[in-house]
Amino acid sequence: MDELTRLLNEEKNRNIILMNENKNLKNMINKLNNDIILSNNKLKLLENDLTKQNCGLQKTNQDNYLITSKNVGDKILAINFVSIGKQDISNYNLICKSTDLFVSLEEKLYQDFPQFKNYETFFKVKTKRIKRFKTIEENHIKNNDIINIFLIEDDDD
């Protein structure tokens, strides 16, 4: 009987050890499952961010590579100038922000083409006259728009 009791106690001890090991393994499995869930959530967030960035790139590509400024709301635009009547300017391109006043572009134009200072001028985009002291955006000028320069020649010249 002594031998049977000893064997029973040994089996009980092995059983306790196996139960503890089983409990530890179950805890490890639960922790790994939680880690997998957290990793999947992070992966989904990263995929969503990537999708948003890809959508932003596609929209940018659709807007003819429209570049945004460091200031929120500002857009960087390329504006093309063509003189009507005088063929001095056939394709003059200026880079500006959507919040720039049109008169600042006019000033740059006169710096590069000083002969236009001798004339009274006005500007049109898509047949609509441009207001000098309004912004590019307020004048509804878009990226790659062509600005026509009209000269008013004085009778005195």
C-alpha positions in Angstrom: 0.0 0.0 0.0 2.9 2.3 0.7 4.0 1.9 -2.9 0.6 2.7 -4.3 0.4 5.9 -2.2 3.8 7.0 -3.3 2.9 6.4 -7.0 -0.4 8.2 -6.5 1.4 11.2 -5.0 3.9 11.2 -7.9 1.1 11.2 -10.4 -0.7 14.0 -8.5 2.5 16.0 -8.6 2.9 15.4 -12.3 -0.7 16.3 -12.9 -0.2 19.6 -11.0 2.9 20.3 -13.0 1.1 19.6 -16.3 -1.9 21.6 -15.2 0.3 24.6 -14.4 2.1 24.2 -17.7 -1.2 23.9 -19.5 -2.4 27.1 -17.7 0.9 28.9 -18.7 0.5 27.8 -22.3 -3.1 29.0 -22.4 -2.0 32.4 -21.0 0.7 32.6 -23.7 -1.8 31.7 -26.4 -4.2 34.4 -25.2 -1.4 37.0 -25.0 -0.2 36.1 -28.6 -3.8 36.3 -29.8 -4.1 39.8 -28.3 -0.9 40.8 -29.9 -2.2 39.5 -33.2 -5.4 41.6 -32.8 -3.4 44.7 -31.9 -1.0 44.2 -34.9 -4.0 43.7 -37.2 -5.6 46.9 -35.9 -2.3 48.8 -36.5 -2.0 47.3 -39.9 -5.6 48.4 -40.8 -4.8 51.9 -39.6 -1.6 52.0 -41.7 -3.5 50.7 -44.7 -6.2 53.4 -44.2 -3.5 56.1 -44.0 -1.8 54.7 -47.2 -5.2 54.6 -49.0 -5.8 58.3 -48.0 -2.3 59.3 -49.1 -2.8 57.4 -52.4 -6.2 59.2 -52.9 -4.4 62.5 -52.2 -1.8 61.6 -54.8 -4.4 60.6 -57.4 -6.3 63.9 -56.8 -3.0 65.8 -57.1 -2.3 64.0 -60.4 -5.8 64.9 -61.6 -5.2 68.5 -60.7 -2.2 68.7 -63.0 0.4 68.1 -60.3 -1.1 70.8 -58.1 1.4 71.6 -55.2 0.2 72.9 -51.9 1.9 75.6 -50.0 3.1 75.3 -46.4 0.3 77.6 -45.4 -3.0 75.7 -45.2 -5.4 76.8 -47.9 -2.7 78.2 -50.2 -2.2 76.4 -53.5 0.8 76.9 -55.8 -0.3 77.6 -59.3 1.4 78.1 -62.7 -0.1 81.0 -64.7 0.6 81.6 -68.4 0.6 85.0 -69.9 0.0 85.8 -73.6 0.0 89.3 -75.1 -2.8 90.2 -77.5 -2.0 92.6 -80.3 1.7 92.8 -79.6 3.5 89.4 -79.9 6.1 90.2 -77.3 4.8 87.6 -74.9 3.7 84.3 -76.4 4.1 81.9 -73.4 5.3 83.5 -70.2 4.8 81.4 -67.1 4.7 82.6 -63.5 4.4 80.6 -60.3 2.3 82.0 -57.6 0.1 81.2 -54.6 -3.7 81.2 -54.8 -3.7 83.9 -52.1 -1.4 86.3 -54.0 -2.9 89.6 -55.3 -3.0 89.7 -59.1 -1.1 93.0 -59.0 2.0 91.2 -57.6 2.0 89.0 -60.8 1.6 92.1 -62.9 4.6 93.6 -61.2 6.8 90.5 -61.9 5.6 90.6 -65.5 6.7 94.3 -65.9 10.1 93.5 -64.4 10.7 90.9 -67.1 9.0 92.9 -69.9 9.6 96.6 -69.0 8.3 97.7 -72.4 4.8 97.0 -71.2 5.2 99.9 -68.7 4.7 102.2 -71.6 1.1 101.0 -72.1 -2.1 100.9 -70.2 -3.0 97.3 -69.9 -5.8 95.1 -68.7 -5.9 91.3 -68.3 -8.5 88.6 -69.0 -8.9 85.0 -68.1 -11.4 83.0 -70.1 -12.9 86.2 -71.4 -13.5 87.6 -67.9 -11.6 90.8 -66.9 -9.3 90.4 -64.0 -9.5 92.7 -61.0 -5.9 93.7 -60.1 -6.4 94.0 -56.4 -8.1 90.7 -55.9 -6.3 87.5 -55.2 -5.7 84.8 -57.8 -8.5 82.7 -56.2 -10.9 85.6 -56.1 -10.4 86.2 -59.8 -11.2 82.5 -60.4 -7.8 81.8 -61.9 -6.9 78.1 -61.9 -3.7 76.2 -62.4 -2.4 76.5 -66.0 -4.9 79.1 -67.0 -3.9 81.5 -69.8 -4.0 85.2 -69.0 -4.5 87.4 -72.0 -2.7 90.8 -71.8 -4.5 93.6 -73.7 -2.7 96.9 -74.5 -4.5 100.2 -74.7 -2.4 102.4 -76.9 -2.6 106.2 -76.3 -3.1 108.4 -79.3 -0.3 110.5 -78.0 2.4 107.9 -78.6 
